[in-house]
């Protein structure tokens, strides 16, 4: 059931779904339909809120749902409910311990945001909504094109692209932000087959750290000879040699595409 409400002058559409039981407890019929409906709802959303029970660690089913959201380039917000039932002498230390444990489980989502709530005490609700809005606004952010080019140029100077097998060295010519929801960045290169998976991650992390895209999946594309290469596609994991020669030429400032371009 969908419901709409206003928080901090922002209109929010909540796409609510029924709780999903453990995989072993799913039976044909209504419960199976509920799982399919939950997965479908992910594709309608900008932020997927995954509600966990404080008395249970993240299950394989939780990881499966979070993985579905990540593959669809949706932001994931993990909510630990029933936090009032946790018995501890140091609640802050317990929050840190729980956060470390959950981030280890959800390690495929960089810096996954985690909020602790209690529906009974109505605690943590404002924090949950504030964090959800932050993720939404970051998903809609356009970055300054000259700033983007500068930080990527600096990143290349600090860490040159590795060679990939016999195909040779990767050269990057320019970069631009192509779209939002999710923020999508396009690198124009000499040959997409020369993109090493570790360098994809390095460039994505550079952009994420500089523009505070924490908890926001970034879509990174490489365009050039060989077609289009998108992070997440199948890629070679062949070992690469460190390059010693410079690779700073032909870098151009890319114009940011406005929404109406």
C-alpha positions, 0 to 999 in steps of 0.5 A: 500500500502506498502512502504519501506524507510531508516531512521537512517540507518534502513530499515523500511517497512510502511504498510499503510492503508486507514483511518477508519471511525466511526463505525456508518459511516461504510457502506458495501463494500469498507469501510468495506473491509478497516476496515478488511484490517487494522486489518489484517495489524496489524498482519503483523506489529511490531509497529501499528501506530494509527493516531488521529486527534487533534480536536477529542478525541480517539473514541471507534473505535480507542480503538477497533483497539488499543485493536486488536494490544494489543491482538496480542502483538504488540506495539502501537504508538499513533500519534496526528496529526494536532497539528498545529491547536491547539489554546493555550497559552502554547503548552507544558501544552496542550501536557501534558493535552492531554497525560494524557487524552489519557493514561486514554483512552488507560489505557489497554496499559501500558505507551502507547507512544504518539507523536504530529505531524503536516503533514503541518509543517512537525513537529514531524516526526523524533520523530515519526520514532525515537520512532517507531524504539525504540519500534522495537528494544525493541521488539527484545531485549534479556535480560541477564539471570542472571540479569533476575533471580536476579531481579525476586528473589528480587521481590519475596522477596519483595512481596511473591505470594498470596494463591489462594483459596484452591489450596495452595501456588504458588512456582516459580522455575526458569525463562527464556526469551524464545523468542522475538517479543514479548519478552516472559518470561517463569516461571516454577512453581509448579502449574499454577492454583495457579497463581493469576492475580495480581501476573502476573501483578506484575512480568510483571511490574517488568520486564518491569521497569527493562529493560525499555520495555515501550510501548512493550507488554510482553508475560508471561507464567507459566509452571508446573502442570496444563499445560501452563498459559499465561497472557491474558487467562481467569483466576480466580479473587478469592480473595487471602490471604497474605502469611507469610511463605517464598517462596525463595527455589528452585529458579534456574538461567535459561539460556537464549535461543539464537535465534539458540537454 
